[in-house]
């Protein structure tokens, strides 16, 4: 059972940050969607997994208006930290600029959780199996952090690849709050997200892959490609070597297959390593092929090798 001494509901960003300063040296839990709060307690991250746990202060930022909404500007998308996964399915502008996130959202939990769970919270949780991290890594995502110095709000941007330092570990300071997640716009790209787990519903990733791809005007060459993997190590991984191999090359299954063979070399998981090495090559292939199909370009060569995935 999880209890708290005081449940705070700030209604402005300065008020929320002031609370973090006030309780920085005490037991405090920040939440917005709260979908991970009970798992956080039950899994022992809140203390004794077998007993009750009391949090001195919970700060609920779901009513802070500065954390709502999103903005597209200068080729980047800035998403307030209260943005939930369901928005990626229902908002046409987000689907247009972040084509891989709509497929990520389909796989993410279920309808009820998607309407509560925030992308920022998914990143802050820093699970190796988190669905939201590989798409943000692929799109050069950054986490916007804010803290209060006197009456001045101090902000800093941290790349997702640097923000997440290990399982459950981030560079978020005690007095900081995630205010937004920023990433590249992938307008004009096709997107995809592939995932496998131990069950079909509410699945936690054993491995996942995401891709955004853009082809040349004549449809013959890879103009740009973004490819990232999750669940195969302590942090999400950008397949920059595979991207470099494909960028500018002809759009063929042979080229895709050569690039995907680089994926197993990046597996760094301590468990089920052989399985992940086997499945992730097929996932990388399928992620690229499905992203191509999403932008209207179908690979004509036979792809029976994907059948084992």
N, C-alpha and C positions, 0 to 999 in steps of 0.2 A: 504494500500500500504506500502511495506517495502523498505526503501532506506538506503544507507550507505554513509558516507563521504569518506571512503577509503577502497578499496578491496585489501587485501594483498594475494599474492600467494607465500609463501616460497617454496624453492626447497631443503631444507635440514632440519633435525630435530633441529640442533642448531639454525638455523635461525628462525624456527617456535617458539621455546621456548623463544628466545630473544624477539620476538614480544609480546609474552604473558607477559613477565616481563615488557616491555615498556608500555603496555596498561592495566596492571593489575588493575589499579584504575579507568579506564575509561570504557565506554560502549563497549564491545567486544563480538562478536559471532564467535565461531569456527564451521566450517562445513567441511564436506567431500562429502557425497552424496547429502546433502541439501534437502532430501525428507521431513524433518520435519520443515524446516525453515518457510514456509508460515503458516502452522497450528500453529506453535509456536507464530507467530505474531497475527494471527486472533483470537486465543483463549485467548488473553489478557496476555499471558506470556511475551510479549514484551512491555507491557504498555497498552495504551488505545485501547481496542478492536474495538471501533467505529471510530477511527481516524487513520491517517497515523502514522507510527512509523519510526524513523530514528535511525539506529545503527551507532555509530561513526566509528567502525572498524570491518570488517569481515575478519577473517583469514581462508583462504581456504587451507586445508592441503592435498588435493587430489593429489598434485604433489610431496609430500615428499616421496622419495623412501624407506626410512627406515621403513615406515609404511605399506609397501606392502608385499604380500606373506604370507607363513606359514611354520612351521617347526614341524616335529614329532620327539621327542627325549625323551628317558627315560620314556615312558609311558604317556607323556603329549603332547598336541598339542598347539603350540604357533601361534596364528593368528594375523597378523598385523592389526592395527585398520582401514586400508582402505579395508579390505576384505569385499566383498558384499555378500548378501544372495544368489544370483544366483550361487555363487561358490559351495554352498552345494548341488546343483542339478547337476552341470556339472563336478565337480572334483571327480574322482573315489577314490582318496586317502582320501579326506575329508569324503566321504560317508562311506568308510570302517572304519574309526576311530570315526566318529560322526554319527552313524546311525539314531539317533533321529532328527538331524538337517536337514536331507534331507526332512523329513516329515514336520518339522516346516516351511521350505522354501516353500513347496508346498502351505501351507496355507497363507504365508506371502504376503499380498497386491496383486500385479499383476506383469506381466513380466517386464514392464518398471521400476517399482519401485524397484523390486528385483535386477536389474542390477545397481542401484545407491545406495540403502540403505545399510549401513554398520552395522555389528553386534555391533561394538563399539558404534556407534551412537544410536542404539536401547537401549543399556544398559544405556548410558549417559542420554537419555531422561527420563528414570526412570518412565515410565508410568506403573500403576498397570496392564494394559492390554497388555503390551509389550510381543510379542511372543518369543523373544530371551532369556528372562531372565530365565524362568523355565528350559529349556534344559541346560543352563550353571550352574544353581544351582544344578541340578541333577548330573552333571559331575564335581562337586567341582571347578567351574570356579573361576578365579581370574582376576582382572583388573590390568594391568600394567600401572602405572602412571609415568610420567617423568617431571622434572622441571630443571631449569638451575640455578646453584649457581656459580657465576663468569663465568668461562668457562667450568665448570664440569657439566655433566648431572647426576642428582640424580634420581634414580628409586626406586619405592616401589611397592609391590604387595598387593592388597586388595581383599579379598574374595568378590564375587558378593553379598553374603548375608550381608556383612558389607558396601559395596560400595553404595548400594541403601538403603536409610534410610527412604524413604516415597515417596508419589506421587510427581514426579518432583524433588526430592531431592537426592543428592549424596554427597559423601565425597570429590569430586573433588575440589581442590583449584583453585583460580583464575589464578595462574601462572603454572598450571599443564595441561598436555595433555595426553590423553589415547594413548599409543603407541602400546598396544597389549591386546588380551584377551587370557588367558591360561586356559586349562581345561584337565581333564583326557581323555586319549584315551579309547574308548569303543570298540576296535577291538574284534571281536568274539561275540559281543552282538547283540541282535535284538533291534530295536528301534521303537518308535511310538510317535505321537503327535496328540492330540485331541483338538478340539476347537469348540465353539459355540458362535454365536453373533446374532445380530438383522437382518442380511441379509446374503445372500450366497456368495456374491463377495465383495472384499475389506473389509472384516469383521473385526471389532474391537472386541476383546474377551470380552464376559461376563464372561466366565470361560474357562480355558484350562488346559490340563494335558499332561505330557510327561513321558516316561518310557524307560529305557534301561535294558535289562534282559539277563542273561547268565544262561544256565542250565547245569547240570552235564553231564558227558560223556554218561551216559546211558539214559539221557533225563528224569529222574524221579524226580529230585530235583532242586529247585532254588539254584544255586550256588552263584549268586550275582544279586542284583536288585537295580536300582536307580529310584526314583519316585518323581516328583515335580509338584506343581500346581501353576497356575497364575490366576489373575483376581478375586480372592476371598477375597482379602484384600489389604492393602496398599503396601505390598511387596510380592515377590514370596515366596513359602513355600516348604520346603523339607519334605516329608512324611517319616521321619526316623522311626516312630513307625510301620508303615505298612511294611517298608523294613525289620525291625527286625523280624516281625512276619513271613514273607515269607522266609527269608534267611535260607536255609537248610531244608525247609519243602518240602513235596511232591507237585508236580505240578498238582494241581486239581482245578476245578472251586470252590469248597467249600472253599479252602484256600484263593483263590483270593477274593471271596466274603467277607470273614471275614476281610481281610485286607482293602478292599475298604470301609467298613463301618466305618472305622476310619476317612475317608476324610471329611465328613460333619462337624465334630467337629472342624476343622481347619478354617472354613469360618469366616472371620472377616470383611466382607464388610458391609458398612452402608446402602447400597441400594440393593433391590431384594435379600435379605438374604435367604428367604425361597426357592426361585427358585434355587439359587446357591447351597444350601444344598442338594436339590433334585438331581440336575443334576450332581454334582461333584462326587457323589458315582458311578453313572453309567460311568462317564468319567474315573475314576480311574480303574474300572474293565476293561473297553474297552482298555485303554492304555496298561495295563498289557497283556491282551489277544492278542492284535495286535502286541506288541513287541515280544511275544512268537512266533506268526505266522511268524514274520519277520526273525526269526532265525530257521524256519522250524519246529516248534513245535505247533501243533494245539490242542486246548482243545476240547475233545470229548463230554464233558457233555453239556447238553442243556443250552443255555444262553438267554432264552426269557426275563429275567429281564432287559437286555440291550436295549430292543426295545423301551423303553420310551425316550431314550436319543436322 
